[in-house]
Amino acid sequence: TPAWTQPLANPLVEIGYAKHPVARLAQHKKHSSSNYIMNLVEAACRVRYGLSYGMQQFIIYRIFAARQAAPAEILFTRLAQGYIEDGGGFSHALAGRSNHLALSISALDEQSYHEFVVDKTPIVATMEREIKFVQERTRKRKLIKSILSARAALADVEAKRAVIAEEMAFHTDSLRKKQIADIKNMRKQIEALKRGDEIMEDVAEKFGLMGVDS
């Protein structure tokens, strides 16, 4: 089967914030007030391939504070590589630039969104899992850092030990050579004394001084 007839390994995407997501997804489906590049691609695929290709819609993050709208749209667009210049999506405008409707959310609605997300979604469990993961990773990094520090200290000690051993070997060799030289000198002195004693005996014997009491 030709590769061009198969679904894309990484489907083209379009990420966007909507105050009323269900109604907004319906607009995209009808190609009404939607992304014209995305609509054109879907229309061309429907004409060329029938129902083999089409857009799928998902709500991927439930915002519960107005200040999350722009950062979330920017983050998910980047993660999904949704810009046209990346070749991964249909977004031709900068994410986070048209989220003004988020500012119209009342404090009461925002509170209700927050309660819904906490009570009806896995966000709390997810955050707890992520916090635990970060803590564990931080602990492992500290442990690895300690191990590397200990290894560096051990390597430093080993290097110093090698230097000391080398110096001791040098001094030991020097001392051994000195001792050998001293022994040789002592032997020479002993031999000289022996020769001197022999000479004295010869002289004494020659002049009849041997066995003379004083």
C-alpha positions, 0 to 999 in steps of 0.5 A: 500500500503506498505510504501516501494513502496511509494516515500520517504518523503525526497528524496535522493539528490546530490548537486553540482556546475557546470559552465555550469549547463544544460550540467552538468545535461545532463551528470548526466542523461546519467550517464556520469562523474556523481556520481556513487552511485547516478547512481547505485541507479537510475539504480537499481530502474529502474530495480526493479520498472520501471519508478516509481522511477527516478532522478529529476534535478533542478537548485536551485541557480544561482551563479553570483560571483566565490567566491560563488561556494564553500560556496553555494555547502557546504551550500546547501549540509548541508541544504539538508543533502546530505552526505551519512553518514547522510543517506540523499544523495549521496555525498561521497566527501566533498562539496566545494573541486572541484569547480576550474572551478569557478575560470576560469570565466572571469570578463566580464562573472561574470558581465553578470551573476550578471546583469542576476541574478538582472534583471531576478531572484527574488533575489533582492525582496528576499533579500529585504524581508529577510532584512525586516524580519531580521530588524523586528525580531531584532526590536521584539527581542529588544522589548522583551528584553526591556519588560523582562528588565522592568519586572525584574526591576518591580520584583526587586521593588516589592521585595524591597517594600515587604522588606520595608513593612515587616520592617515597619510592624516590626517597627510599631508592635515594636512601638505599643508595646512600646506605650502600655508599656508606657501607662501601665507605666503611668497608674502605675505611676498614680495609685501610685500617687493616692495611695500616695495622699490617704496615705498623706490624711490619715496621715494628717487626723490622725494628724489633719493637714486637714483644717489648714491654714498656 
